[in-house]
Amino acid sequence: MKHPALLLLSVCLPVVLLPSSSFAMHISEGILPFSWAAVWFAASAPFLALGLRSLTRRSAHDLSSKPLVGMVAAVVFVISCMPVPVPTAGTCSHPCGTGLAAILLGPAMGVVVAAVALLIQALFLSHGGLSTWGANLFAMGVVGSFTGFIVFRAVRACGAGPIAAAFVAGLLADWATYATTSMILAAGIRGTSPFWPLAGKIALAFVPTQVPLGIIEGVITAGMVSLLRKKRPDLLARTALAGVDGGKR
């Protein structure tokens, strides 16, 4: 745990080196026109810059936070490498993990974690693509992270315990990611077709796979928070959960 980069590498290398069938995960390479791809790169850039600045500050003041960052990055990479193809949508369903990252590290750091996971997947696994990296980052990293963080805080403010709040946050972060993906795809491929009917059709294509996957992601998120609270409360004291984990279950 002293070297999070080695931890992430140890998780990634088996996935990269072992032979496997390749599916076009996230929004596939070449799906979006150049103009729309550029728009999503520009939209994601400020959030990524904010996250990188947060990472620099955190590393300078608390070197012991790096193991948690490495662990969360590895978890996000692995669980977002579980694609369920959705042929009619030109993409795949899969868990995201950014709700968990945002709860533990904060939403800006969640964007950084997602950016790294998406870049490695595009470069080495042919999942997603470089031209669509900005769009995938906006949906999974920006919308997923900020939705998960805001929902977690809101549910906690209503009196729910951290485990219940983590479940709802993981669930809605996943669904928000795919609602955004549907709109990004519709905007990019609609041509002269009306936007909302096409976005609705794409979203409906995700429903059979993403509804149960969202519930599974909620369970994973709640389970990880519960495990850390029981086994490593010292780590939680240095995360975005600090100050909101009042002992409620």
Phi, psi and chi 1 to 4 in degrees:
 res  aa     phi    psi   chi1   chi2   chi3   chi4
   1 MET       -   -6.0  -69.6  -65.7  -71.3      -
   2 LYS   -76.6  -18.4  -67.2 -177.5  179.1  179.6
   3 HIS  -128.2   88.6  -58.8  -75.2      -      -
   4 PRO   -61.6  -30.0   18.3  -30.8      -      -
   5 ALA   -64.3  -39.0      -      -      -      -
   6 LEU   -68.2  -36.0  -67.4  178.5      -      -
   7 LEU   -62.1  -47.0  173.1   62.4      -      -
   8 LEU   -63.1  -40.3 -179.6   58.0      -      -
   9 LEU   -64.7  -38.9 -173.4   61.7      -      -
  10 SER   -66.3  -28.6   67.9      -      -      -
  11 VAL   -79.1  -39.0  174.2      -      -      -
  12 CYS   -75.7  -39.5  -62.9      -      -      -
  13 LEU   -59.3  -45.0  -83.2  179.3      -      -
  14 PRO   -59.7  -37.4  -23.8   34.3      -      -
  15 VAL   -67.3  -37.6 -179.3      -      -      -
  16 VAL   -73.6  -40.8  172.1      -      -      -
  17 LEU   -85.9  -30.2  -63.2  177.8      -      -
  18 LEU   -72.5  138.3  -70.9  175.4      -      -
  19 PRO   -66.7  140.3   23.6  -32.4      -      -
  20 SER  -159.7  160.8   61.8      -      -      -
  21 SER   -73.5  142.2  -61.3      -      -      -
  22 SER  -106.6  125.4  176.7      -      -      -
  23 PHE  -112.8  152.1  -64.1   99.2      -      -
  24 ALA   -79.7   97.2      -      -      -      -
  25 MET   -87.1  158.3 -176.5  178.6  174.9      -
  26 HIS    58.4 -148.4  -46.0  -62.7      -      -
  27 ILE   -86.2  124.8  -60.9  176.8      -      -
  28 SER   -68.4  155.3  -52.7      -      -      -
  29 GLU   -58.0  133.3 -174.1   74.3   80.3      -
  30 GLY    84.8   -4.0      -      -      -      -
  31 ILE   -69.4  -41.4  -71.0  -71.6      -      -
  32 LEU   -92.7  139.9  -62.0  178.7      -      -
  33 PRO   -61.3  156.5  -17.9   29.5      -      -
  34 PHE   -55.5  -41.8  174.3   79.8      -      -
  35 SER   -61.4  -42.7   57.8      -      -      -
  36 TRP   -72.5  -36.5  -83.9  108.1      -      -
  37 ALA   -59.3  -41.9      -      -      -      -
  38 ALA   -65.8  -38.3      -      -      -      -
  39 VAL   -59.0  -43.8  164.6      -      -      -
  40 TRP   -75.5  -29.7  -63.0  115.3      -      -
  41 PHE   -61.4  -46.6  -92.0   94.4      -      -
  42 ALA   -65.0  -38.1      -      -      -      -
  43 ALA   -68.4  -33.3      -      -      -      -
  44 SER   -82.1  -27.0  -60.6      -      -      -
  45 ALA   -56.4  -46.4      -      -      -      -
  46 PRO   -61.9  -37.9  -20.1   32.2      -      -
  47 PHE   -68.6  -38.7  -63.5   96.1      -      -
  48 LEU   -66.0  -41.4 -179.0   57.6      -      -
  49 ALA   -62.0  -41.5      -      -      -      -
  50 LEU   -62.4  -41.5  179.3   64.1      -      -
  51 GLY   -66.2  -40.9      -      -      -      -
  52 LEU   -65.0  -38.0  -69.0  172.0      -      -
  53 ARG   -65.8  -39.8 -172.9  171.7   71.3  170.0
  54 SER   -63.0  -40.4  175.1      -      -      -
  55 LEU   -63.6  -43.0  175.5   60.5      -      -
  56 THR   -62.0  -45.4  -59.3      -      -      -
  57 ARG   -65.0  -42.6  -70.9 -179.7  174.6  178.5
  58 ARG   -64.8  -42.2  178.4  171.7  -59.7 -170.5
  59 SER   -65.3  -34.9  -60.9      -      -      -
  60 ALA   -70.2  -31.6      -      -      -      -
  61 HIS  -100.6  -22.1  -69.3   88.9      -      -
  62 ASP  -148.9   89.8 -175.6    9.6      -      -
  63 LEU   -65.9  -23.7  -65.8  177.5      -      -
  64 SER   -72.0   -9.6   62.6      -      -      -
  65 SER   -79.1  -15.2   66.2      -      -      -
  66 LYS   -61.5  -40.1  -73.1 -175.3  176.7 -179.5
  67 PRO   -57.7  -39.3  -26.5   35.4      -      -
  68 LEU   -67.2  -40.6 -179.4   60.9      -      -
  69 VAL   -61.0  -44.0  174.0      -      -      -
  70 GLY   -63.7  -40.5      -      -      -      -
  71 MET   -64.6  -46.0 -180.0 -166.0   71.7      -
  72 VAL   -64.6  -40.4  174.6      -      -      -
  73 ALA   -61.4  -41.0      -      -      -      -
  74 ALA   -64.8  -41.6      -      -      -      -
  75 VAL   -63.4  -45.7  169.0      -      -      -
  76 VAL   -62.3  -42.8  170.9      -      -      -
  77 PHE   -59.5  -47.7  178.2   86.5      -      -
  78 VAL   -68.3  -49.2  170.3      -      -      -
  79 ILE   -72.3  -23.3   69.7  173.3      -      -
  80 SER   -85.9    3.1   61.7      -      -      -
  81 CYS   -99.2   27.2  -81.1      -      -      -
  82 MET  -118.1   72.2  -57.4  175.8 -177.0      -
  83 PRO   -79.0  142.5   30.1  -34.9      -      -
  84 VAL  -119.0  105.2  179.1      -      -      -
  85 PRO   -58.4  138.7  -24.2   34.9      -      -
  86 VAL  -122.5   84.3 -176.1      -      -      -
  87 PRO   -56.7  -37.6  -22.6   33.6      -      -
  88 THR   -71.0  -14.3   56.1      -      -      -
  89 ALA  -104.2   -6.6      -      -      -      -
  90 GLY    70.7   25.6      -      -      -      -
  91 THR  -158.2 -164.1 -176.9      -      -      -
  92 CYS  -134.1  156.1  -73.5      -      -      -
  93 SER   -92.7  149.5  -75.9      -      -      -
  94 HIS  -172.2  156.5   57.0   84.6      -      -
  95 PRO   -63.4  161.7  -16.2   29.2      -      -
  96 CYS  -115.9  -48.0  -59.9      -      -      -
  97 GLY    87.3   -9.0      -      -      -      -
  98 THR   -74.5  -22.1   46.7      -      -      -
  99 GLY   -63.4  -43.9      -      -      -      -
 100 LEU   -63.4  -45.1  173.5   63.3      -      -
 101 ALA   -59.2  -41.4      -      -      -      -
 102 ALA   -68.4  -38.9      -      -      -      -
 103 ILE   -63.0  -42.2  -70.0  171.9      -      -
 104 LEU   -84.0  -38.2  -63.7  179.5      -      -
 105 LEU  -111.1  -13.7  -55.1  176.9      -      -
 106 GLY    98.3  154.1      -      -      -      -
 107 PRO   -65.8  -35.3   22.3  -32.8      -      -
 108 ALA   -64.7  -42.6      -      -      -      -
 109 MET   -68.5  -29.8  -78.2  -67.5  -63.1      -
 110 GLY   -61.3  -35.3      -      -      -      -
 111 VAL   -64.9  -42.0  175.4      -      -      -
 112 VAL   -63.6  -45.4  174.6      -      -      -
 113 VAL   -59.4  -45.0  166.7      -      -      -
 114 ALA   -64.5  -39.5      -      -      -      -
 115 ALA   -60.5  -43.3      -      -      -      -
 116 VAL   -66.2  -46.8  173.2      -      -      -
 117 ALA   -60.1  -45.3      -      -      -      -
 118 LEU   -67.0  -36.6  -71.6  166.7      -      -
 119 LEU   -68.2  -44.0 -176.0   60.2      -      -
 120 ILE   -63.3  -41.9  -66.8  173.6      -      -
 121 GLN   -64.8  -39.9  -70.3  163.2    1.1      -
 122 ALA   -68.5  -39.2      -      -      -      -
 123 LEU   -75.8  -40.1  -71.5  173.2      -      -
 124 PHE  -111.9  -20.5  -61.7  108.5      -      -
 125 LEU  -115.7   -2.3  -56.1 -179.3      -      -
 126 SER    58.2   31.2  -62.6      -      -      -
 127 HIS  -101.5  123.2  -65.2  -18.4      -      -
 128 GLY    75.7 -142.4      -      -      -      -
 129 GLY  -174.7  164.4      -      -      -      -
 130 LEU   -73.5  -38.8  -66.0  177.7      -      -
 131 SER   -69.0  -26.3   69.2      -      -      -
 132 THR  -103.6   10.1   56.3      -      -      -
 133 TRP   -59.8  -41.9 -178.2   77.3      -      -
 134 GLY   -64.2  -40.9      -      -      -      -
 135 ALA   -66.8  -45.3      -      -      -      -
 136 ASN   -63.4  -38.2  -73.1  -39.6      -      -
 137 LEU   -66.8  -39.1  178.3   57.4      -      -
 138 PHE   -64.2  -45.5 -171.1   85.3      -      -
 139 ALA   -68.6  -51.0      -      -      -      -
 140 MET   -83.9  -43.1 -179.0  171.5  141.9      -
 141 GLY   -83.0  -54.1      -      -      -      -
 142 VAL   -74.8  -60.0  176.9      -      -      -
 143 VAL   -66.8  -44.5  174.0      -      -      -
 144 GLY   -61.4  -46.1      -      -      -      -
 145 SER   -67.2  -49.5  -65.7      -      -      -
 146 PHE   -69.5  -34.6  -80.6   87.5      -      -
 147 THR   -63.8  -47.8  -62.8      -      -      -
 148 GLY   -59.3  -43.9      -      -      -      -
 149 PHE   -66.9  -47.2 -174.5   78.8      -      -
 150 ILE   -64.7  -43.3  -67.7  169.3      -      -
 151 VAL   -63.7  -43.8  168.0      -      -      -
 152 PHE   -57.5  -49.1  178.7   82.3      -      -
 153 ARG   -63.9  -39.3  -67.7  -62.6  180.0  105.8
 154 ALA   -66.6  -43.6      -      -      -      -
 155 VAL   -66.9  -38.0  174.9      -      -      -
 156 ARG   -64.1  -38.7  -74.4  -72.1  -75.2  150.5
 157 ALA   -65.1  -24.0      -      -      -      -
 158 CYS   -82.6   -0.9  -68.3      -      -      -
 159 GLY   103.8   -0.2      -      -      -      -
 160 ALA   -75.8  154.3      -      -      -      -
 161 GLY   -74.4  166.9      -      -      -      -
 162 PRO   -63.8  -31.1   20.6  -32.1      -      -
 163 ILE   -70.3  -46.4  -52.6  -54.5      -      -
 164 ALA   -63.6  -41.8      -      -      -      -
 165 ALA   -64.0  -38.2      -      -      -      -
 166 ALA   -64.9  -38.4      -      -      -      -
 167 PHE   -61.3  -49.5  171.6   80.6      -      -
 168 VAL   -64.0  -39.3  178.5      -      -      -
 169 ALA   -64.7  -44.7      -      -      -      -
 170 GLY   -63.8  -41.5      -      -      -      -
 171 LEU   -61.4  -53.0  170.8   71.1      -      -
 172 LEU   -74.3  -29.3  -66.2 -175.6      -      -
 173 ALA   -63.1  -40.8      -      -      -      -
 174 ASP   -64.5  -49.7 -178.1  -81.4      -      -
 175 TRP   -66.1  -36.6  -71.8   -7.0      -      -
 176 ALA   -64.6  -36.7      -      -      -      -
 177 THR   -59.5  -43.5  -66.1      -      -      -
 178 TYR   -79.8  -27.6  -79.2   89.9      -      -
 179 ALA   -64.2  -41.7      -      -      -      -
 180 THR   -67.0  -41.9  -55.2      -      -      -
 181 THR   -58.6  -41.0  -61.3      -      -      -
 182 SER   -60.6  -43.1  -60.6      -      -      -
 183 MET   -70.6  -37.1  -70.1 -172.7  -76.3      -
 184 ILE   -63.6  -45.0  -70.4  173.6      -      -
 185 LEU   -63.1  -45.0  -79.1  167.8      -      -
 186 ALA   -62.3  -42.6      -      -      -      -
 187 ALA   -63.7  -35.5      -      -      -      -
 188 GLY   -81.4  -30.3      -      -      -      -
 189 ILE  -112.7    0.4   67.2  174.8      -      -
 190 ARG   -70.3  -26.0   71.5 -174.4 -175.5   92.6
 191 GLY    63.0 -119.1      -      -      -      -
 192 THR   -97.8    3.4   58.0      -      -      -
 193 SER   -74.7  151.4  -58.7      -      -      -
 194 PRO   -61.5  142.7  -20.5   31.9      -      -
 195 PHE   -69.0  -55.0  170.6   76.9      -      -
 196 TRP   -65.4  -41.3  -74.7  111.8      -      -
 197 PRO   -59.6  -39.5  -25.8   36.1      -      -
 198 LEU   -69.0  -43.1  179.6   57.9      -      -
 199 ALA   -59.9  -39.5      -      -      -      -
 200 GLY   -64.3  -40.7      -      -      -      -
 201 LYS   -64.6  -40.4  -70.3  178.0 -178.6  177.7
 202 ILE   -66.5  -42.6  -65.0  172.7      -      -
 203 ALA   -61.6  -40.5      -      -      -      -
 204 LEU   -63.8  -32.4  -75.3  174.2      -      -
 205 ALA   -64.6  -29.0      -      -      -      -
 206 PHE   -79.3  -23.8  -78.9  124.4      -      -
 207 VAL   -54.1  -48.2  166.5      -      -      -
 208 PRO   -60.0  -31.1  -23.3   34.9      -      -
 209 THR   -96.4  -38.7   53.4      -      -      -
 210 GLN   -80.4  -26.3 -150.6   57.1   44.4      -
 211 VAL   -61.9  -53.7  167.2      -      -      -
 212 PRO   -66.9  -35.0   19.5  -30.4      -      -
 213 LEU   -64.8  -36.0  -78.2  175.8      -      -
 214 GLY   -63.3  -41.0      -      -      -      -
 215 ILE   -64.2  -42.2  -64.6  171.7      -      -
 216 ILE   -61.1  -41.5  -69.5  170.5      -      -
 217 GLU   -65.6  -35.6 -179.3  154.6   -1.6      -
 218 GLY   -60.9  -42.1      -      -      -      -
 219 VAL   -64.7  -43.5  171.8      -      -      -
 220 ILE   -61.1  -44.9  -67.9  172.3      -      -
 221 THR   -62.6  -47.6  -55.6      -      -      -
 222 ALA   -62.8  -40.0      -      -      -      -
 223 GLY   -64.5  -40.7      -      -      -      -
 224 MET   -67.0  -42.2  -74.8  -66.4  -64.9      -
 225 VAL   -64.3  -42.3  170.4      -      -      -
 226 SER   -62.7  -42.8  177.2      -      -      -
 227 LEU   -63.2  -44.2 -180.0   64.3      -      -
 228 LEU   -66.8  -36.4  -73.1  171.5      -      -
 229 ARG   -64.2  -35.1  -69.7  179.1   79.3 -124.3
 230 LYS   -82.8  -40.6  -67.8  176.7 -178.9  176.9
 231 LYS   -97.4  -35.0  -57.8  -64.7 -175.5 -179.1
 232 ARG  -135.1   61.2  -66.0  -59.4  -54.7  -90.5
 233 PRO   -61.9  -22.6   22.0  -33.3      -      -
 234 ASP   -65.8  -34.5   56.6  -49.3      -      -
 235 LEU   -70.7  -40.6  -75.1  179.7      -      -
 236 LEU   -62.4  -28.1  -71.3 -175.7      -      -
 237 ALA   -65.8  -15.2      -      -      -      -
 238 ARG  -113.4   19.1  -65.5 -171.1  -68.0  -87.1
 239 THR  -114.2 -176.9   70.0      -      -      -
 240 ALA   -67.4  -10.5      -      -      -      -
 241 LEU   -78.5  -14.7  -83.2  172.5      -      -
 242 ALA   -59.2  129.5      -      -      -      -
 243 GLY    91.0  -14.3      -      -      -      -
 244 VAL  -114.7   -9.7  -62.7      -      -      -
 245 ASP   -91.4   86.0 -171.8   -0.7      -      -
 246 GLY   -88.0   19.0      -      -      -      -
 247 GLY    93.5   -4.9      -      -      -      -
 248 LYS   -74.9  146.1  -64.3  179.8 -178.9  179.7
 249 ARG  -113.5      -  -65.8 -179.3 -175.8  -86.7
